[in-house]
Amino acid sequence: MPIKGTINDSVQTRTFDEPDYKKLAKAVINRAVLDVVGAHGNTGSISKSEKDLIKAMAKRFIRKQNKMLEFWCDMADTDAGHIVDFVNDLTYHINCGSLRKITPHIAVDRFLRKF
């Protein structure tokens, strides 16, 4: 804790800051999950075929027994199977319409904040 009246007095200290590699891994997983559920953001210049390609590639990435997903999940300190199960549940709820009060972005952010 900074001592009052010193140069570091106004510096906000954090108790824990994630390593950069973990932040990167979470960002990769976040983008892949959002791509699977079709939440591409502002896509005014992307054609439907490009959106479908992005979604298909993300689906190939988010599957059990994928070594690349396991690599990123290891960096993020989570289990790849847990991510795949979450994506399957999220996709189900989006398709059946039970995810009304929350956007996919918020659901994914809340999920990723847990690890």
C-alpha distances in whole Angstrom, upper triangle without the diagonal:
4,7,9,12,11,12,9,9,11,10,9,7,10,10,13,15,19,21,23,26,26,25,29,30,29,31,34,34,33,36,39,38,39,42,43,43,45,42,42,40,42,45,48,49,49,52,53,54,51,49,51,50,46,47,49,47,44,46,47,43,42,45,45,45,44,42,40,39,38,36,34,33,32,30,29,29,31,35,38,40,37,37,41,41,39,41,44,43,42,45,47,45,46,49,50,49,46,43,44,41,38,38,38,35,33,35,34,30,30,31,29,26,27,26
4,6,9,7,9,6,5,8,8,9,8,11,13,16,17,21,23,25,28,27,27,30,32,31,32,35,36,35,37,40,40,40,43,45,45,46,43,43,41,43,46,48,49,50,53,54,55,52,50,52,51,48,48,51,48,45,48,49,45,44,47,47,48,46,44,42,41,40,38,36,36,35,32,31,31,34,38,40,43,40,40,43,44,41,43,46,45,44,47,49,47,47,51,52,50,48,45,45,42,40,40,40,37,35,37,36,32,32,34,31,28,29,29
4,6,6,9,7,6,10,10,12,12,15,16,19,21,25,26,28,32,31,30,34,36,35,36,39,40,39,41,44,44,44,47,49,49,50,46,46,45,46,49,51,53,53,57,57,59,55,53,56,55,51,52,54,52,49,52,53,49,48,51,51,51,50,48,46,45,44,42,40,39,38,36,34,35,38,41,44,46,44,43,47,47,45,47,50,49,47,50,53,51,51,55,56,54,52,48,49,45,43,43,43,40,38,40,39,35,35,37,35,32,33,33
4,6,9,8,5,9,11,12,13,17,18,22,23,27,29,30,34,33,32,35,37,36,37,41,41,40,42,45,45,45,48,50,49,50,47,47,45,46,49,51,53,53,57,58,59,56,54,57,56,52,53,56,53,50,53,54,51,50,52,53,53,52,50,48,47,46,44,42,42,41,38,37,37,40,43,46,48,45,45,49,49,46,48,51,50,48,51,53,51,51,55,56,54,52,49,49,45,43,43,44,41,39,41,40,36,36,38,36,33,34,34
4,7,8,6,9,11,14,15,19,21,24,25,29,30,32,35,35,34,37,39,38,39,42,43,42,44,47,47,46,49,52,51,52,48,48,46,47,50,52,53,54,58,59,60,57,55,58,57,54,54,57,55,52,55,56,52,52,54,55,56,54,52,50,49,48,46,44,44,43,40,39,39,42,46,48,51,48,47,51,51,49,50,54,52,50,53,56,54,53,57,58,56,54,51,51,47,45,45,46,42,41,43,42,38,38,41,39,35,37,37
4,5,5,8,10,13,14,18,20,23,23,27,28,29,33,33,32,34,37,36,37,40,41,40,42,45,45,45,48,50,50,51,47,47,45,46,49,51,52,53,56,58,59,55,54,56,56,52,53,55,53,50,53,54,50,50,53,53,54,52,50,48,47,46,44,42,42,41,38,37,38,40,44,46,49,47,46,49,50,48,49,52,52,50,53,55,53,53,57,58,56,54,51,51,47,45,45,45,42,40,42,41,37,38,40,37,34,36,36
4,6,7,8,12,13,17,19,22,22,25,26,27,31,31,30,32,35,34,34,38,39,38,40,43,43,43,45,48,48,48,45,44,42,43,46,48,49,50,54,55,56,52,51,54,53,49,50,53,51,48,51,52,48,48,51,51,52,50,48,46,45,44,42,40,40,39,36,35,36,39,43,45,48,45,44,48,49,46,47,51,50,48,51,54,52,51,55,56,54,53,49,49,46,44,43,43,40,38,41,39,36,36,38,36,33,35,35
4,6,5,8,9,13,16,18,18,22,23,24,28,28,26,29,32,31,31,35,36,35,37,40,40,40,43,45,45,45,42,42,40,41,44,46,47,48,51,52,54,50,49,51,50,47,48,50,48,45,48,49,45,45,47,48,49,47,45,42,41,41,39,36,36,36,33,32,33,36,39,41,44,42,41,44,45,43,44,47,47,45,48,50,48,48,52,53,51,49,46,46,43,41,40,40,37,35,37,36,32,33,35,32,29,31,31
4,6,8,10,14,16,19,19,23,25,26,30,29,28,31,33,32,33,36,37,36,38,41,41,41,43,46,45,46,43,42,40,42,45,47,48,49,52,53,55,51,49,52,52,48,48,51,49,46,49,50,46,46,49,49,50,48,47,44,43,43,41,38,38,37,34,33,34,37,40,42,45,42,41,45,46,43,44,48,47,45,48,50,48,48,52,53,51,49,45,45,42,40,40,40,37,35,37,36,33,33,35,33,30,31,31
4,6,9,13,16,18,18,22,24,24,28,28,26,29,31,30,30,34,35,33,35,38,38,38,41,43,43,43,40,39,37,38,41,43,44,45,49,50,51,48,46,49,49,45,46,49,46,44,46,48,44,44,47,47,48,46,45,42,41,41,39,36,36,36,33,32,33,35,39,41,43,41,40,43,44,41,42,46,45,42,45,48,46,45,49,50,48,46,43,43,39,37,37,37,34,32,35,34,30,30,33,31,28,30,30
4,6,10,13,15,15,18,20,21,24,24,23,25,28,27,27,31,32,30,32,35,36,35,38,40,40,41,37,37,35,36,39,41,42,43,47,48,49,46,44,47,46,42,43,46,43,41,43,44,41,40,43,44,45,43,42,39,38,38,36,33,33,33,29,28,29,32,36,38,40,38,36,40,41,38,39,43,42,40,43,45,44,43,47,48,46,44,41,41,38,35,35,35,32,30,33,31,28,28,30,28,25,27,27
4,7,10,12,12,16,18,19,23,22,20,23,26,24,25,28,29,28,30,33,33,33,35,38,37,38,35,35,33,34,37,40,41,41,45,46,47,44,42,44,44,40,40,43,41,38,41,42,39,38,41,41,42,40,39,37,35,35,33,31,30,30,27,25,27,29,33,35,37,34,33,37,38,35,36,40,39,37,40,42,40,40,44,45,43,41,38,38,35,32,32,32,29,27,29,28,24,25,27,25,22,24,24
4,7,9,10,14,16,17,21,20,19,22,24,23,24,27,28,27,29,32,32,32,35,37,37,38,35,35,33,35,38,41,42,42,45,46,47,44,42,44,43,40,40,43,40,37,40,41,37,36,39,39,40,39,37,35,33,33,31,29,28,28,25,23,24,27,30,33,35,33,32,36,36,34,35,39,38,36,39,41,40,40,43,45,43,41,38,38,35,32,32,32,29,27,29,28,24,24,26,23,20,22,22
4,6,7,10,13,15,18,17,16,19,21,20,21,24,25,24,26,29,29,29,32,34,34,35,32,32,31,33,36,39,40,40,43,44,45,41,39,41,41,37,37,39,37,34,36,38,34,33,35,36,37,35,34,32,30,30,28,25,25,24,22,20,20,23,27,29,31,29,28,32,33,30,32,35,34,33,36,38,36,37,40,41,40,38,35,35,33,30,30,29,26,24,26,24,21,21,22,20,17,18,18
4,7,10,13,16,18,17,16,20,21,20,22,25,25,24,27,30,29,30,33,34,34,36,33,34,33,35,38,41,42,42,45,45,46,43,40,42,42,38,38,40,38,35,37,38,34,33,35,35,36,34,33,31,29,29,27,25,24,23,21,19,19,22,25,28,30,27,27,31,32,29,31,34,34,32,36,38,36,37,40,41,40,38,35,36,33,30,31,30,27,25,26,25,21,21,22,20,16,17,17
4,7,9,12,15,13,13,17,17,16,19,21,22,21,24,26,26,27,30,31,32,33,31,31,31,33,36,39,40,39,42,42,43,39,37,39,38,35,35,37,34,31,33,34,30,29,31,31,32,31,29,28,26,25,23,21,20,19,17,15,15,18,22,24,27,24,24,28,29,26,28,32,31,30,33,35,34,34,38,39,38,36,33,34,32,29,29,27,25,23,24,22,19,19,19,17,14,15,14
4,6,9,12,10,10,13,15,14,16,19,19,19,22,24,24,25,27,29,30,31,28,28,28,30,33,36,36,36,39,39,40,37,35,36,36,32,32,34,32,29,31,32,28,27,30,30,31,29,27,25,24,23,21,19,18,18,15,14,15,17,21,23,26,24,23,27,28,26,27,30,30,29,31,34,33,33,36,38,37,35,32,33,31,28,27,26,23,22,23,21,18,18,19,16,13,15,13
4,6,8,6,7,10,11,11,13,15,16,16,19,21,21,22,24,26,27,28,26,26,26,29,31,34,34,34,37,37,37,34,32,34,32,29,29,31,28,25,28,28,24,24,26,26,27,25,24,21,20,19,18,15,15,14,11,10,11,14,18,20,23,21,20,23,25,23,24,27,27,26,29,31,31,31,34,36,35,34,30,32,30,27,26,24,21,21,21,18,16,17,17,13,12,13,11
4,6,5,7,9,10,11,13,15,16,17,19,21,22,23,25,26,28,29,27,27,27,29,31,34,34,33,36,37,37,33,32,33,32,28,29,30,28,25,27,27,24,23,26,26,26,24,22,20,19,18,16,14,14,13,10,10,11,15,18,20,23,22,20,24,26,24,25,29,29,28,30,33,33,32,35,38,37,36,33,34,33,29,28,26,23,23,23,20,18,19,19,15,15,16,13
4,5,5,6,9,10,11,12,14,15,17,18,20,21,23,24,26,27,25,24,24,26,28,31,31,30,33,34,34,30,29,31,29,26,27,28,25,23,26,26,22,22,25,26,26,23,21,19,18,18,15,13,14,14,10,10,13,16,19,20,23,22,20,23,26,24,24,28,29,27,29,32,32,31,34,37,36,35,32,34,32,29,27,25,22,22,23,20,17,19,19,15,15,17,15
4,5,5,6,9,10,11,12,14,15,17,18,20,21,23,25,26,24,24,24,27,28,31,31,30,32,33,32,29,28,29,27,24,25,26,23,21,23,23,19,19,22,22,22,20,18,15,15,15,12,9,11,11,7,8,11,13,16,17,20,20,18,21,24,22,22,26,27,26,27,31,31,30,33,36,35,34,31,33,32,29,27,24,22,22,23,19,18,20,19,15,15,17,14
4,5,5,6,9,10,11,12,14,15,16,18,20,21,23,24,23,23,23,26,27,31,31,30,32,32,32,29,27,28,27,24,24,25,22,20,22,22,18,18,20,21,21,19,17,15,14,13,11,9,9,9,6,5,8,10,14,15,18,17,15,19,21,19,20,23,24,23,25,28,28,28,31,33,33,31,28,31,29,26,24,22,19,20,20,16,15,16,15,11,12,13,10
4,5,5,6,9,10,10,12,14,15,16,18,20,21,22,20,20,20,23,25,28,28,27,30,30,30,27,25,27,26,22,23,24,22,19,22,22,19,18,21,22,23,21,19,17,15,16,14,11,11,12,9,7,11,13,16,16,20,18,16,19,21,19,20,23,24,22,24,27,27,26,29,32,31,30,27,29,27,24,22,20,17,17,18,15,13,15,14,10,11,13,11
4,5,5,6,9,10,11,12,14,15,17,19,20,21,19,19,19,22,23,26,26,25,28,28,28,24,23,25,23,19,20,22,19,17,20,20,16,17,20,21,21,18,17,14,13,14,12,9,11,12,9,8,12,14,16,16,19,18,16,19,21,20,19,23,24,22,24,27,27,26,29,32,31,31,27,29,29,25,22,20,17,19,19,15,14,17,16,12,14,16,13
4,5,5,6,8,10,11,12,14,15,17,19,20,19,19,20,23,24,27,27,25,28,28,27,24,23,24,22,19,19,20,17,15,17,17,14,14,16,17,18,15,14,11,10,11,9,5,7,9,6,5,9,10,12,12,16,15,13,15,18,17,16,20,21,20,21,25,25,25,27,30,30,29,26,28,28,24,22,19,17,18,18,14,13,16,14,11,13,14,11
4,5,5,6,9,10,10,12,14,15,17,18,17,17,18,21,22,26,26,25,27,27,27,24,22,23,22,18,18,20,18,15,17,18,14,13,16,18,19,17,16,14,11,12,12,8,8,10,8,6,9,10,12,12,15,14,11,14,16,14,14,18,19,17,19,22,22,22,25,27,27,26,23,25,24,20,19,16,13,14,14,11,10,12,11,7,9,11,9
4,5,5,6,9,10,11,12,14,16,16,14,14,15,18,19,22,23,21,24,24,24,21,19,21,20,16,17,19,16,14,16,17,14,14,17,19,20,18,18,14,13,15,14,10,11,13,11,9,13,13,15,15,18,16,13,16,18,16,15,19,20,18,19,23,23,22,24,27,26,26,23,24,24,20,18,15,12,14,14,11,10,13,12,9,11,14,13
4,5,5,6,9,10,11,12,15,15,14,14,15,18,19,22,22,20,23,22,22,19,17,19,17,14,14,16,13,11,14,14,11,11,14,17,17,14,14,11,9,12,11,8,10,12,11,10,13,13,14,13,16,15,12,14,17,15,14,18,19,17,18,22,22,21,24,26,26,26,23,25,25,22,19,16,14,16,16,12,12,15,14,11,14,16,14
4,6,5,6,9,10,11,13,14,13,14,16,19,20,23,24,21,23,23,23,20,18,18,17,14,14,15,13,10,12,13,9,9,12,14,15,13,14,11,8,11,11,7,8,11,11,9,12,11,12,10,13,12,8,11,13,12,11,14,16,14,15,19,19,19,21,24,24,23,21,23,23,19,17,14,12,14,13,10,11,13,11,9,12,13,12
4,6,5,6,9,10,11,12,11,11,13,16,17,21,22,20,22,21,22,19,17,18,18,14,13,16,14,11,13,15,12,11,14,17,19,16,17,14,12,14,15,11,11,14,13,11,14,13,14,13,15,13,10,12,14,12,11,14,15,13,14,18,18,17,19,22,22,21,18,20,20,16,14,11,9,11,10,7,8,11,9,7,11,13,12
4,6,5,6,9,10,10,9,9,10,14,14,18,18,16,19,18,19,16,13,15,14,11,11,13,12,9,12,14,11,11,15,17,19,17,18,14,12,16,15,12,13,17,15,14,17,16,17,15,17,16,12,14,16,14,12,15,17,14,15,18,19,17,19,22,22,22,19,21,21,18,14,11,10,13,13,9,10,14,13,11,14,17,16
4,5,5,6,9,10,10,10,13,16,16,20,20,17,19,18,17,15,13,13,13,9,9,10,9,5,8,10,7,7,11,14,16,13,15,12,10,13,14,11,12,16,15,14,17,15,15,13,14,14,10,11,14,12,10,13,15,13,13,17,18,16,18,21,21,22,19,21,22,19,16,12,12,15,14,10,12,15,14,12,16,17,17
4,5,5,7,9,9,10,13,16,17,20,21,19,20,18,19,17,14,14,14,11,9,12,11,7,8,11,9,7,11,14,16,14,16,14,11,14,16,13,13,16,16,14,17,14,14,12,13,12,8,9,11,9,7,10,12,9,10,13,14,13,15,18,18,18,16,18,19,16,13,9,9,12,10,7,10,13,11,10,14,15,15
4,5,5,6,5,7,9,13,13,17,18,16,17,16,17,15,12,13,14,10,9,12,12,9,10,13,12,11,14,17,20,18,20,17,15,18,19,16,16,20,19,17,19,18,18,16,17,16,12,13,14,12,9,12,13,10,10,14,14,12,14,17,17,17,14,16,17,14,11,7,7,10,10,7,10,13,12,12,15,17,17
4,5,5,6,6,9,12,12,16,16,13,15,13,14,12,9,9,10,7,5,9,9,6,8,11,10,10,13,17,19,17,19,16,14,18,19,16,17,21,20,19,21,19,19,17,18,17,14,13,16,14,11,13,15,12,11,15,16,13,15,18,18,19,17,19,20,17,14,10,10,14,14,11,14,17,16,15,18,20,20
4,5,8,9,12,16,15,18,19,16,16,14,14,13,10,10,10,8,5,7,8,5,6,9,9,8,11,14,17,15,18,16,14,17,19,16,17,20,21,19,21,19,18,15,16,15,12,11,13,11,8,10,12,10,8,12,13,11,12,16,16,18,16,18,20,17,14,10,12,15,13,11,15,17,15,15,19,20,20
4,6,9,11,15,14,18,19,16,17,14,15,15,11,11,13,10,7,10,12,9,9,13,13,11,14,17,20,18,21,19,17,20,22,19,19,23,23,21,23,20,20,17,17,16,13,12,13,11,8,9,11,8,6,10,10,8,9,13,13,14,12,14,16,14,11,8,10,13,11,10,14,16,14,15,19,20,21
4,6,9,11,11,14,15,13,13,11,12,12,8,9,11,9,6,10,12,10,11,14,14,13,16,20,23,21,23,21,19,22,23,21,21,25,25,23,25,23,23,20,21,20,16,16,17,15,12,13,14,11,10,13,13,10,11,15,14,16,14,15,17,15,11,9,10,14,13,13,15,18,17,18,21,22,23
4,6,9,10,13,15,13,14,13,15,13,10,12,13,11,9,13,14,12,13,16,16,15,18,22,24,22,24,22,19,23,24,21,21,25,24,22,24,23,23,21,21,20,17,17,18,15,13,15,15,12,11,15,14,11,13,16,15,16,13,14,16,13,9,7,7,11,12,11,13,15,16,16,18,21,22
4,7,7,10,12,10,12,11,13,11,8,11,12,9,9,13,13,11,14,17,16,16,19,23,25,22,24,21,20,23,24,20,21,25,24,22,25,24,24,22,23,22,19,19,21,18,15,18,19,15,14,18,18,15,16,20,19,20,17,18,19,16,12,10,10,14,15,13,15,18,18,18,20,23,23
4,6,9,11,11,13,13,16,13,11,14,15,12,13,17,17,15,17,20,19,19,23,26,28,26,27,24,22,26,26,23,24,27,26,23,27,25,26,24,26,24,21,22,23,20,18,20,21,17,17,20,19,16,18,21,19,21,18,18,18,15,12,11,9,13,15,14,14,18,19,18,20,23,24
4,6,8,9,12,13,16,13,11,15,16,14,15,19,19,18,20,23,22,22,26,29,31,29,30,27,26,29,29,26,27,30,29,27,30,29,30,28,29,28,25,25,27,24,21,24,24,21,20,23,22,19,21,24,22,24,21,20,20,18,15,14,13,16,18,17,18,21,22,22,24,27,27
4,6,5,8,9,12,10,8,12,13,12,13,16,17,16,19,21,21,22,25,29,31,28,29,26,25,29,29,26,27,31,29,28,31,30,31,28,30,29,25,25,27,25,22,24,25,21,20,23,23,20,21,24,23,25,22,22,23,20,17,16,15,19,20,19,20,24,24,24,26,29,29
4,6,8,10,13,12,11,14,16,15,16,19,20,20,22,25,25,25,29,32,34,31,33,30,29,32,32,29,31,34,33,31,35,34,34,32,33,33,29,29,31,28,25,27,28,25,23,26,26,22,23,26,25,27,24,24,25,23,19,19,18,22,24,23,24,27,28,27,29,32,33
4,7,10,12,10,10,14,14,14,16,19,19,19,22,24,24,25,28,32,34,31,32,29,28,32,32,29,31,34,33,32,35,34,35,32,34,33,30,29,32,30,26,28,30,26,25,28,28,24,25,29,27,30,27,27,28,26,22,21,21,24,26,24,25,29,29,29,31,34,34
4,7,8,6,7,10,11,10,13,15,15,16,19,20,21,22,25,29,30,27,29,26,26,29,29,27,29,32,31,30,33,32,32,29,31,31,27,26,29,27,23,25,27,24,22,25,26,22,23,26,25,28,25,26,27,25,21,20,19,23,24,23,24,27,28,27,29,32,32
4,5,5,6,9,10,11,13,14,16,17,19,20,21,23,25,29,31,28,30,27,27,31,31,29,30,34,33,32,35,34,34,30,32,32,28,27,29,28,24,25,27,24,22,25,26,22,22,25,25,28,26,26,28,26,22,21,21,25,26,24,26,29,29,29,32,34,34
4,5,5,6,9,10,11,12,14,15,16,18,20,21,23,27,29,26,29,26,26,29,30,28,29,33,33,31,34,33,32,29,30,30,26,25,27,25,22,23,25,22,19,22,23,19,19,22,22,25,23,24,26,24,21,20,20,24,24,23,26,28,28,28,31,33,33
4,5,5,6,9,10,10,12,14,15,17,18,20,22,26,27,25,27,25,24,28,29,27,29,32,32,31,34,32,31,28,29,29,26,24,27,26,22,23,25,23,20,23,24,21,20,24,24,27,26,27,29,27,23,21,22,26,26,24,27,30,29,29,32,34,34
4,5,5,6,9,10,11,12,14,15,17,18,21,24,26,23,25,22,22,26,26,24,26,29,29,28,31,30,29,26,27,28,24,23,26,25,21,22,25,22,20,23,24,21,21,25,25,27,25,26,28,26,22,20,20,24,24,22,25,28,27,26,29,32,31
4,5,5,6,9,10,11,12,14,15,16,19,23,25,22,24,22,21,25,25,23,25,28,27,26,29,28,27,24,25,25,22,21,23,22,18,19,21,19,16,20,21,17,17,21,21,24,22,23,24,22,19,16,17,21,21,19,21,24,24,23,27,29,29
4,5,5,6,9,10,10,12,14,15,17,21,23,21,23,21,20,24,25,23,25,28,28,27,30,28,27,23,24,25,21,19,22,21,17,18,20,18,15,18,20,17,16,20,21,23,22,23,25,23,20,18,19,22,22,20,23,26,24,24,28,29,29
4,5,5,6,9,10,11,12,14,16,20,21,19,21,19,18,22,23,21,23,26,26,26,29,27,26,22,23,24,21,19,22,22,18,19,22,20,17,20,22,20,19,23,24,26,24,26,28,26,22,19,20,24,23,21,24,26,25,24,28,30,29
4,6,5,6,9,10,11,12,15,19,20,17,19,17,16,20,20,18,20,23,23,22,25,24,23,20,21,22,18,17,20,19,16,17,20,18,16,19,21,18,18,22,23,24,22,24,26,23,19,16,17,20,20,18,20,23,22,21,24,26,26
4,5,5,6,9,10,10,13,17,19,16,19,17,16,19,20,19,20,23,23,22,25,23,22,18,19,20,16,15,17,16,13,14,16,14,12,15,17,15,15,19,19,21,19,21,23,21,17,14,15,19,18,16,19,21,20,20,23,25,24
4,5,5,6,9,10,11,15,17,15,17,16,15,19,20,19,20,23,24,23,25,23,22,18,19,20,17,15,17,17,14,14,18,16,14,17,19,17,17,20,21,23,22,24,26,24,21,18,19,22,21,19,22,24,22,22,25,27,26
4,5,5,6,9,11,14,15,12,15,13,12,16,17,16,17,21,21,21,23,21,20,17,18,19,16,14,18,18,14,16,19,18,16,19,21,19,19,23,24,26,24,26,28,25,22,18,19,22,21,18,21,24,22,21,24,25,24
4,5,5,6,9,13,14,12,14,12,10,14,15,14,15,18,18,18,20,18,17,14,15,16,13,11,15,14,11,13,16,14,13,16,18,17,17,21,22,23,21,23,25,22,19,15,16,19,17,15,17,20,18,17,21,22,21
4,5,5,7,11,13,11,14,13,11,14,16,15,16,19,20,19,21,19,17,13,14,15,12,10,13,13,9,10,14,13,11,14,17,15,15,19,20,21,20,23,25,22,19,16,17,20,18,16,19,21,18,18,22,22,22
4,6,6,10,11,8,11,10,10,13,15,14,15,18,19,19,21,19,17,13,14,16,13,11,14,15,12,13,17,16,15,17,20,19,19,22,24,25,24,27,28,26,23,19,20,23,21,18,21,23,21,20,24,24,23
4,6,9,10,7,9,7,6,10,11,11,12,15,16,16,18,16,14,11,12,14,11,10,13,14,11,13,16,16,15,18,20,20,20,23,25,25,24,26,28,25,22,18,19,21,19,16,19,21,18,17,21,21,20
4,7,9,7,10,9,7,10,12,11,11,14,15,15,16,14,12,8,9,11,8,6,10,10,8,10,13,13,12,15,17,17,18,21,22,22,21,24,25,22,20,16,17,19,17,14,17,18,15,15,18,19,17
4,6,6,10,10,8,10,13,13,12,15,17,17,17,15,12,8,8,11,9,6,9,11,9,10,13,14,13,15,18,18,19,21,23,23,22,26,27,24,22,19,20,22,19,17,20,21,17,17,21,20,19
4,6,9,10,8,9,12,13,12,14,17,16,16,14,10,7,6,10,9,7,9,12,11,11,14,16,16,17,20,21,21,23,25,25,24,28,29,26,25,21,22,24,21,19,21,22,18,18,22,20,19
4,6,9,8,8,11,13,12,13,16,17,17,14,11,8,8,12,12,10,13,15,15,15,18,20,19,21,24,24,25,27,29,29,28,32,33,30,28,24,25,27,24,21,24,25,21,20,24,23,21
4,6,5,6,9,10,11,12,15,15,16,14,12,8,10,13,12,10,14,16,14,15,19,19,19,21,24,24,24,27,29,29,28,31,32,29,27,23,24,25,23,20,22,24,20,19,23,22,20
4,5,5,6,9,10,10,13,14,15,14,12,9,12,15,13,13,16,18,17,19,22,22,22,24,27,27,28,30,32,32,30,34,34,31,29,25,25,27,25,22,23,25,22,20,23,23,20
4,5,5,6,9,10,11,13,14,13,12,10,13,15,13,13,17,18,16,18,21,21,21,24,26,26,27,30,31,31,29,32,33,29,27,23,23,25,23,20,21,23,20,18,21,21,19
4,5,5,6,8,10,10,12,11,9,6,9,11,9,9,13,14,13,15,18,18,18,21,23,23,24,27,28,28,26,29,29,26,24,20,20,22,20,16,18,20,17,15,18,18,16
4,6,5,6,9,10,10,9,7,5,9,11,10,11,14,15,15,17,19,20,20,23,25,25,26,29,30,29,28,31,31,28,26,23,22,24,21,18,20,21,17,15,18,18,15
4,5,5,6,9,10,10,10,9,12,14,13,14,17,18,17,20,22,22,23,26,27,27,29,32,32,32,30,33,33,29,28,24,23,25,23,19,20,22,19,16,19,19,16
4,5,5,6,9,9,10,8,12,13,11,13,16,16,16,18,20,20,21,24,25,25,27,29,30,30,27,30,30,26,24,21,20,21,20,16,17,18,16,13,16,16,13
4,5,5,6,5,6,6,9,10,8,11,13,13,14,17,18,18,20,22,23,24,26,28,29,28,25,28,28,25,23,20,19,20,18,15,15,17,14,11,14,13,10
4,5,5,6,7,8,11,12,12,14,16,17,17,20,22,22,23,26,27,27,29,32,32,31,29,32,32,28,27,24,22,23,21,18,18,19,16,14,16,15,11
4,5,8,10,11,14,14,13,16,19,18,19,22,23,23,24,27,28,28,30,33,33,32,29,32,32,28,26,23,22,22,21,18,17,19,16,13,15,15,11
4,6,9,10,13,12,11,14,16,15,16,20,20,20,22,25,25,25,28,30,30,29,26,29,28,24,23,20,18,19,18,14,14,15,13,9,11,11,8
4,7,10,12,11,11,15,16,16,17,20,21,21,23,25,26,27,29,31,31,30,27,30,29,26,25,22,21,21,19,16,16,16,13,11,12,11,7
4,7,9,8,8,11,12,12,14,17,17,18,20,22,22,24,26,27,28,26,24,27,27,24,23,20,19,19,17,14,15,14,11,9,11,10,7
4,5,5,7,9,10,11,13,15,16,17,19,20,22,23,25,26,27,26,24,28,28,24,24,20,20,21,18,15,17,16,13,12,14,12,10
4,5,5,6,9,10,11,12,14,15,17,18,20,21,23,25,26,25,23,27,27,24,23,19,19,20,18,15,17,17,13,12,16,14,12
4,5,5,6,9,10,11,12,14,15,16,18,20,21,23,24,23,22,26,26,24,23,19,20,21,18,16,18,18,14,14,17,15,14
4,6,5,6,9,10,11,12,14,15,17,18,20,21,22,21,20,23,24,21,20,17,18,18,15,13,15,14,11,11,14,12,11
4,5,5,6,9,10,10,12,14,15,16,18,20,21,20,18,22,22,19,18,14,15,16,13,10,13,13,9,9,13,12,11
4,5,5,6,9,10,11,12,14,15,16,18,20,19,18,22,23,20,19,15,16,18,14,12,15,16,12,13,16,15,15
4,5,5,6,9,10,11,12,14,15,17,18,17,16,20,21,19,18,15,17,17,14,13,16,15,12,13,16,15,15
4,5,5,6,8,10,11,12,14,15,16,15,14,17,18,15,15,12,13,14,10,9,12,12,8,10,13,12,13
4,5,5,6,8,10,10,12,14,15,15,13,17,18,15,14,10,12,14,10,9,13,13,10,12,15,15,16
4,6,5,6,9,10,11,12,14,14,13,17,19,17,16,13,15,16,13,12,16,16,13,15,18,18,18
4,5,5,6,9,10,11,12,11,11,15,16,14,14,12,15,15,11,11,15,14,12,15,17,16,18
4,5,5,6,9,10,11,10,8,12,13,11,11,8,11,12,8,9,12,12,11,13,16,16,17
4,6,5,6,9,10,10,10,13,15,13,12,9,13,14,11,11,15,16,14,16,19,19,21
4,6,5,6,9,9,9,13,15,14,14,12,15,16,13,14,18,18,16,18,21,21,22
4,5,5,6,5,6,9,12,11,11,10,14,14,11,13,16,16,15,18,20,20,22
4,6,5,6,6,8,11,10,9,8,12,13,11,12,16,16,15,18,20,21,23
4,5,8,9,11,14,14,13,12,15,17,15,16,19,20,19,21,24,24,26
4,6,8,10,14,14,14,14,17,18,16,18,21,21,20,23,25,25,27
4,5,7,10,11,11,12,16,16,14,17,20,19,19,22,24,25,27
4,6,9,10,11,12,15,15,13,16,18,17,17,21,22,22,25
4,6,6,7,8,12,11,9,12,15,14,15,18,19,20,22
4,6,7,10,13,12,11,14,16,16,17,20,21,22,25
4,7,10,12,10,10,14,15,14,16,19,19,20,24
4,7,8,6,7,10,11,11,13,15,16,17,20
4,5,5,6,9,10,11,12,14,16,18,20
4,5,5,6,8,10,10,12,14,16,18
4,6,5,6,9,10,11,12,15,16
4,5,5,6,8,10,11,13,15
4,6,5,6,9,10,11,14
4,5,5,6,9,10,12
4,5,5,6,9,11
4,6,5,7,10
4,5,6,8
4,5,6
4,6
4
